[in-house]
Amino acid sequence: MDREVLLPIVLVISFLGTVACWVRIWRTKDHLGFKIYGVLIALVPVIGPLLYLFTCMPPRAPKDMQEHNRRWRGW
């Protein structure tokens, strides 16, 4: 593909990824500082959404549902 065609396609896909990250960031219950940090990371074209999704951790399970707690109780 020609560079003049490929660059806009990559930028549009990156923009859509950035918007998806922003929606995910603002729906979390994290502190405002973490939200602003996530928005700034996701703002970097192409690599920003990838970095944000790589560093975004899933929520922790409650203490009584964690596997290592059950193992030590002998269950």
Secondary structure in CASP SS format (residue, H / E / C, confidence):
PFRMAT SS
TARGET T0000
AUTHOR 0000-0000-0000
METHOD secondary structure of the structure
MODEL  1
M C 1.00
D C 1.00
R H 1.00
E H 1.00
V H 1.00
L H 1.00
L H 1.00
P H 1.00
I H 1.00
V H 1.00
L H 1.00
V H 1.00
I H 1.00
S H 1.00
F H 1.00
L H 1.00
G H 1.00
T H 1.00
V H 1.00
A H 1.00
C H 1.00
W H 1.00
V H 1.00
R H 1.00
I H 1.00
W H 1.00
R H 1.00
T C 1.00
K C 1.00
D C 1.00
H C 1.00
L H 1.00
G H 1.00
F H 1.00
K H 1.00
I H 1.00
Y H 1.00
G H 1.00
V H 1.00
L H 1.00
I H 1.00
A H 1.00
L C 1.00
V C 1.00
P C 1.00
V C 1.00
I H 1.00
G H 1.00
P H 1.00
L H 1.00
L H 1.00
Y H 1.00
L H 1.00
F H 1.00
T H 1.00
C C 1.00
M C 1.00
P C 1.00
P C 1.00
R C 1.00
A C 1.00
P C 1.00
K H 1.00
D H 1.00
M H 1.00
Q C 1.00
E H 1.00
H H 1.00
N H 1.00
R H 1.00
R H 1.00
W H 1.00
R H 1.00
G C 1.00
W C 1.00
END
